[in-house]
Amino acid sequence: MSTLERDGPVIKARAPHDGRAVNLSLTDSGLRAITTAFQAHTEREQQWAGSLSTDEQQTLIALSEMLTAHSVHFAVKQRE
């Protein structure tokens, strides 16, 4: 965390409720970096999926939904 704070993408501040804890916040530059990284990741996924046929894409979606529907170990946003 110290490196991230030093380099500028995060700000660290003491938590008001507990002096031992800290709150981390993204700076404007940190938010831009995260947004850029997610956009690049989404574009790569779209390129990968675009190389599949429509049937293959549907199979991938169905398998992904099965994996996430039965997971109790992490929170997953379900497809609507």
C-alpha positions as CSV (number, residue, x, y, z in Angstrom):
1,M,0.0,0.0,0.0
2,S,2.8,2.4,0.7
3,T,4.0,2.2,-2.9
4,L,0.6,2.8,-4.2
5,E,0.1,5.7,-1.9
6,R,3.5,7.1,-2.8
7,D,2.9,6.7,-6.6
8,G,-0.5,8.5,-6.3
9,P,-3.3,6.1,-7.2
10,V,-4.5,5.7,-3.6
11,I,-4.9,7.8,-0.5
12,K,-4.6,6.2,2.9
13,A,-6.3,7.8,5.9
14,R,-7.0,6.7,9.5
15,A,-10.4,5.3,10.0
16,P,-12.5,7.6,12.2
17,H,-14.0,4.7,14.2
18,D,-10.7,2.9,14.9
19,G,-7.3,4.4,15.0
20,R,-5.7,1.1,14.1
21,A,-7.6,0.8,10.9
22,V,-7.2,2.7,7.6
23,N,-9.5,3.7,4.8
24,L,-8.2,3.5,1.3
25,S,-9.6,5.7,-1.5
26,L,-8.8,5.9,-5.2
27,T,-7.5,9.3,-6.4
28,D,-8.6,10.7,-9.7
29,S,-5.5,9.1,-11.3
30,G,-6.2,5.8,-9.6
31,L,-9.7,5.8,-10.9
32,R,-8.5,6.6,-14.4
33,A,-6.0,3.7,-14.2
34,I,-8.6,1.2,-13.0
35,T,-11.1,2.4,-15.6
36,T,-8.5,2.0,-18.4
37,A,-7.5,-1.4,-17.2
38,F,-11.1,-2.7,-17.1
39,Q,-11.8,-1.2,-20.6
40,A,-8.7,-3.0,-22.0
41,H,-9.8,-6.2,-20.3
42,T,-13.3,-6.0,-21.7
43,E,-12.0,-5.4,-25.2
44,R,-9.8,-8.5,-25.0
45,E,-12.7,-10.6,-23.8
46,Q,-14.8,-9.3,-26.7
47,Q,-12.1,-10.2,-29.1
48,W,-11.7,-13.7,-27.7
49,A,-15.5,-14.3,-27.7
50,G,-15.7,-12.9,-31.2
51,S,-13.5,-15.7,-32.5
52,L,-16.2,-18.2,-31.4
53,S,-19.2,-19.1,-33.5
54,T,-22.7,-18.2,-32.2
55,D,-23.2,-21.7,-30.9
56,E,-19.8,-21.7,-29.2
57,Q,-20.6,-18.4,-27.6
58,Q,-23.9,-19.8,-26.3
59,T,-22.1,-22.8,-24.9
60,L,-19.5,-20.6,-23.2
61,I,-22.3,-18.5,-21.6
62,A,-24.2,-21.6,-20.4
63,L,-21.1,-23.1,-18.9
64,S,-20.1,-19.8,-17.2
65,E,-23.6,-19.5,-15.8
66,M,-23.4,-23.0,-14.4
67,L,-20.1,-22.3,-12.7
68,T,-21.2,-19.0,-11.1
69,A,-24.7,-20.3,-10.1
70,H,-23.2,-23.1,-8.0
71,S,-20.4,-21.1,-6.4
72,V,-20.7,-20.4,-2.7
73,H,-17.1,-19.1,-2.3
74,F,-17.4,-15.7,-4.0
75,A,-20.0,-13.1,-4.9
76,V,-20.9,-13.1,-8.5
77,K,-23.2,-10.7,-10.4
78,Q,-25.6,-12.9,-12.2
79,R,-26.6,-12.2,-15.9
80,E,-30.0,-10.7,-16.2
